[in-house]
Each structure stands twice: as C-alpha cells, then as structure tokens.
C-alpha cells in the first residue's frame, strides 16, 4: 500500500476545516449570531449592543413566529401573507404604521377589524406569549420589512 503524501493530508485537513466551519455557522445559537454584528459600520458602544440585542430578539422572534406563536398559520411560514392575513415582508402596513412599537402593539392587542382581510386577529394571535416573546416577534416582523441594503 502506497503511503499518503503530505499534500493529500493537507487537502483532507482543509476539507474537514471547511465542513466544520459550515456546520458551526449553520447551527450557531442566536447568541453567536448576535456576536457577529459588524462593528465597522459606524456603530459604537451602546449602538453595537442595541444592534446585537435586535439580532438576538429577531432570532427568538422567528422561532416564536414559526412555533409557539402560531403566527405562520395566518401569515404563512415565509410571512408573505395568505388570504387570512397580510404580507409582513413588504413596505405596506394595513393596520399599523409599521414601527416596531406599532407592530408590538398589534401583536398585544390584536386586530378586531382588519382593513383588507376577512378574519380578526385575536391578541397574540390566540397564543399565550410572554412580554419577551411579544417583543421578540415584533423585532422579527420589523426586520422582515425593514431590511438593510
């Protein structure tokens, strides 16, 4: 049997390192994702901390939106809307002004008389959410329509 050349070992090591990098970045918890907030875009001190908190809230919000919050049942898993509820990814806001506070208020109180859709939205979509989960879903929904270029 022929011995393995050094370059073959090196190639295998690079392939393993690349594969591990993909796995780690794909399955990193939200706290690791929050740590990846860039600091070279003019943010300083508290602004970086706030940006990191928004990223972390948004990650939790996505999880609640697609799970316990059952938001996806009316808005769709991709949040692009269904016949029951509006698209949350565009710039058109029907029942609020689209601010993070406005979105959080809608989540808390619901929509008794929707502008364009047939069914009202109960408070918290009918789920039981904590204040942290409501704020996180609001951060996630806000991020969907307020994407950075």
C-alpha contacts under 8 A as a table, 3 or more apart, distances in Angstrom:
res1	aa1	res2	aa2	distance
4	X	8	X	6.41
4	X	9	X	7.10
5	X	8	X	5.30
5	X	9	X	6.65
6	X	9	X	5.14
6	X	10	X	6.23
7	X	10	X	4.92
7	X	11	X	6.08
8	X	11	X	5.06
8	X	12	X	6.19
9	X	12	X	5.14
9	X	13	X	6.17
10	X	13	X	5.07
10	X	14	X	6.22
11	X	14	X	5.20
11	X	15	X	6.23
12	X	15	X	5.12
12	X	16	X	6.19
13	X	16	X	5.14
13	X	17	X	6.10
14	X	17	X	5.08
14	X	18	X	6.08
15	X	18	X	5.13
15	X	19	X	6.15
16	X	19	X	5.09
16	X	20	X	6.11
17	X	20	X	5.16
17	X	21	X	6.16
18	X	21	X	5.13
18	X	22	X	6.37
19	X	22	X	5.19
19	X	23	X	6.32
20	X	23	X	5.06
20	X	24	X	6.06
21	X	24	X	5.20
21	X	25	X	6.12
22	X	25	X	5.38
22	X	26	X	5.97
23	X	26	X	5.15
23	X	27	X	6.13
24	X	27	X	5.47
24	X	28	X	5.63
25	X	28	X	5.30
28	X	31	X	7.94
28	X	32	X	5.93
28	X	33	X	6.69
29	X	32	X	5.53
29	X	33	X	6.61
30	X	33	X	4.86
30	X	34	X	6.05
30	X	55	X	7.82
30	X	56	X	5.54
30	X	59	X	5.99
30	X	60	X	7.53
31	X	34	X	5.02
31	X	35	X	6.35
31	X	56	X	6.30
32	X	35	X	5.04
32	X	36	X	6.71
33	X	36	X	5.26
33	X	37	X	7.48
33	X	55	X	7.35
33	X	56	X	7.28
34	X	37	X	5.81
34	X	52	X	4.77
34	X	53	X	6.96
34	X	55	X	5.47
34	X	56	X	5.47
35	X	52	X	6.63
37	X	48	X	7.29
37	X	51	X	7.00
37	X	52	X	5.95
37	X	55	X	7.94
38	X	41	X	6.57
39	X	42	X	7.00
39	X	43	X	5.95
39	X	44	X	7.14
39	X	48	X	6.74
40	X	43	X	6.96
43	X	47	X	5.45
43	X	48	X	5.56
44	X	47	X	5.41
44	X	48	X	5.64
45	X	48	X	5.60
45	X	49	X	6.68
46	X	49	X	4.95
46	X	50	X	6.08
47	X	50	X	5.06
47	X	51	X	6.08
48	X	51	X	5.03
48	X	52	X	6.10
49	X	52	X	5.07
49	X	53	X	6.17
50	X	53	X	5.01
50	X	54	X	6.22
51	X	54	X	5.12
51	X	55	X	6.32
52	X	55	X	5.13
52	X	56	X	6.25
53	X	56	X	5.06
53	X	57	X	5.98
54	X	57	X	4.99
54	X	58	X	5.88
54	X	139	X	6.54
55	X	58	X	5.08
55	X	59	X	6.28
56	X	59	X	5.18
56	X	60	X	6.42
57	X	60	X	5.18
57	X	61	X	5.89
57	X	135	X	7.42
57	X	136	X	4.52
57	X	137	X	7.59
57	X	139	X	6.09
57	X	140	X	7.03
58	X	61	X	4.80
58	X	62	X	6.11
58	X	136	X	5.68
58	X	137	X	6.81
58	X	138	X	7.98
58	X	139	X	5.10
58	X	140	X	4.11
58	X	141	X	7.91
58	X	143	X	7.20
59	X	62	X	5.24
59	X	63	X	6.51
59	X	136	X	7.75
59	X	140	X	6.99
60	X	63	X	5.11
60	X	64	X	6.28
60	X	133	X	7.43
60	X	136	X	5.87
60	X	137	X	7.33
60	X	140	X	7.92
61	X	64	X	5.05
61	X	65	X	5.88
61	X	133	X	6.60
61	X	134	X	7.78
61	X	135	X	7.71
61	X	136	X	4.21
61	X	137	X	3.80
61	X	138	X	7.07
61	X	139	X	6.63
61	X	140	X	5.04
61	X	141	X	7.80
62	X	65	X	4.98
62	X	66	X	6.16
62	X	136	X	7.94
62	X	137	X	6.57
62	X	140	X	5.85
63	X	66	X	5.39
63	X	67	X	5.91
63	X	68	X	7.89
64	X	67	X	4.92
64	X	68	X	5.21
64	X	69	X	5.02
64	X	70	X	7.49
64	X	133	X	6.92
64	X	136	X	7.99
64	X	137	X	6.61
65	X	68	X	6.99
65	X	69	X	5.13
65	X	70	X	6.04
65	X	71	X	5.08
65	X	72	X	6.21
65	X	137	X	6.26
66	X	69	X	6.83
66	X	70	X	6.13
66	X	71	X	6.53
66	X	72	X	5.56
66	X	77	X	6.37
67	X	70	X	5.52
67	X	71	X	7.84
67	X	72	X	7.92
68	X	127	X	7.05
69	X	124	X	7.23
69	X	125	X	6.96
69	X	127	X	5.52
69	X	128	X	7.54
69	X	129	X	6.98
70	X	73	X	5.73
70	X	125	X	7.04
70	X	127	X	6.97
71	X	74	X	6.07
71	X	75	X	6.09
71	X	76	X	7.53
71	X	125	X	6.39
72	X	75	X	4.94
72	X	76	X	4.34
72	X	77	X	4.72
72	X	78	X	7.64
72	X	79	X	6.68
73	X	76	X	5.75
73	X	77	X	7.44
74	X	81	X	7.02
74	X	82	X	6.19
74	X	83	X	7.92
74	X	84	X	5.45
74	X	85	X	5.35
75	X	78	X	7.69
75	X	79	X	4.97
75	X	80	X	6.36
75	X	81	X	4.30
75	X	82	X	5.66
75	X	84	X	7.26
75	X	85	X	5.25
75	X	86	X	6.30
75	X	87	X	6.59
75	X	88	X	7.43
76	X	79	X	4.84
76	X	80	X	6.17
76	X	81	X	5.55
76	X	82	X	6.21
77	X	80	X	7.80
78	X	81	X	7.88
79	X	87	X	5.95
79	X	88	X	5.49
79	X	89	X	6.39
80	X	86	X	7.17
80	X	87	X	4.15
80	X	88	X	5.87
80	X	89	X	5.92
81	X	84	X	7.52
81	X	85	X	5.48
81	X	86	X	4.54
81	X	87	X	3.85
81	X	88	X	6.71
82	X	85	X	5.42
82	X	86	X	6.50
82	X	87	X	7.36
83	X	86	X	7.66
83	X	117	X	6.91
84	X	117	X	5.76
84	X	118	X	6.33
84	X	119	X	6.31
85	X	117	X	5.90
85	X	119	X	7.86
86	X	94	X	7.88
86	X	117	X	7.33
87	X	90	X	6.40
88	X	93	X	7.92
88	X	141	X	6.51
88	X	144	X	6.72
88	X	145	X	6.54
89	X	141	X	7.62
89	X	144	X	4.87
89	X	145	X	4.48
90	X	144	X	7.67
90	X	145	X	5.18
91	X	98	X	7.98
91	X	145	X	5.82
91	X	146	X	7.78
93	X	96	X	5.89
93	X	97	X	6.10
93	X	98	X	5.74
94	X	97	X	7.74
94	X	114	X	7.86
94	X	115	X	6.21
94	X	116	X	7.62
95	X	106	X	7.79
95	X	111	X	7.37
95	X	114	X	6.69
95	X	115	X	6.58
96	X	99	X	7.73
96	X	102	X	5.67
96	X	103	X	6.65
96	X	106	X	7.14
97	X	102	X	6.05
97	X	103	X	7.83
98	X	102	X	5.99
98	X	103	X	6.07
98	X	142	X	7.22
99	X	102	X	4.98
99	X	103	X	6.12
99	X	142	X	7.14
100	X	103	X	5.14
100	X	104	X	6.14
100	X	138	X	6.07
100	X	139	X	6.51
100	X	142	X	5.76
101	X	104	X	5.07
101	X	105	X	6.12
101	X	138	X	7.79
102	X	105	X	5.04
102	X	106	X	6.28
103	X	106	X	5.15
103	X	107	X	6.26
103	X	138	X	5.61
103	X	141	X	7.61
103	X	142	X	7.27
104	X	107	X	5.09
104	X	108	X	6.22
104	X	134	X	6.57
104	X	135	X	6.26
104	X	137	X	7.81
104	X	138	X	5.02
105	X	108	X	5.13
105	X	109	X	6.06
105	X	110	X	7.88
106	X	109	X	5.29
106	X	110	X	5.06
106	X	111	X	6.55
106	X	123	X	7.70
107	X	110	X	5.47
107	X	123	X	6.10
107	X	124	X	4.99
107	X	125	X	7.09
107	X	134	X	6.81
107	X	138	X	7.44
108	X	123	X	5.22
108	X	124	X	5.34
108	X	134	X	7.13
109	X	122	X	7.22
109	X	123	X	4.55
109	X	124	X	7.01
110	X	120	X	7.60
110	X	121	X	5.03
110	X	122	X	4.70
110	X	123	X	3.97
110	X	124	X	6.33
110	X	125	X	6.81
111	X	114	X	5.82
111	X	120	X	5.50
111	X	121	X	4.81
111	X	122	X	6.48
111	X	123	X	7.50
112	X	120	X	4.96
112	X	121	X	6.32
112	X	122	X	7.16
113	X	119	X	7.89
113	X	120	X	5.77
114	X	117	X	5.60
114	X	118	X	7.08
114	X	119	X	7.15
114	X	120	X	5.97
114	X	121	X	7.83
117	X	120	X	7.81
121	X	124	X	7.95
121	X	125	X	5.68
121	X	126	X	7.78
122	X	125	X	4.93
122	X	126	X	5.36
123	X	126	X	5.90
123	X	127	X	7.86
124	X	127	X	5.48
124	X	128	X	6.79
124	X	129	X	6.80
124	X	134	X	7.59
129	X	132	X	7.92
129	X	133	X	5.72
129	X	134	X	6.22
130	X	133	X	5.10
130	X	134	X	6.27
131	X	134	X	5.13
131	X	135	X	6.20
132	X	135	X	5.17
132	X	136	X	6.07
133	X	136	X	4.92
133	X	137	X	6.10
134	X	137	X	5.22
134	X	138	X	6.18
135	X	138	X	5.06
135	X	139	X	6.20
136	X	139	X	5.03
136	X	140	X	6.21
137	X	140	X	4.98
137	X	141	X	6.07
138	X	141	X	5.19
138	X	142	X	5.94
139	X	142	X	5.10
139	X	143	X	6.10
140	X	143	X	5.10
140	X	144	X	6.45
141	X	144	X	5.18
141	X	145	X	7.06
142	X	145	X	5.79
142	X	146	X	6.05
143	X	146	X	5.06
143	X	147	X	5.89
144	X	147	X	6.22
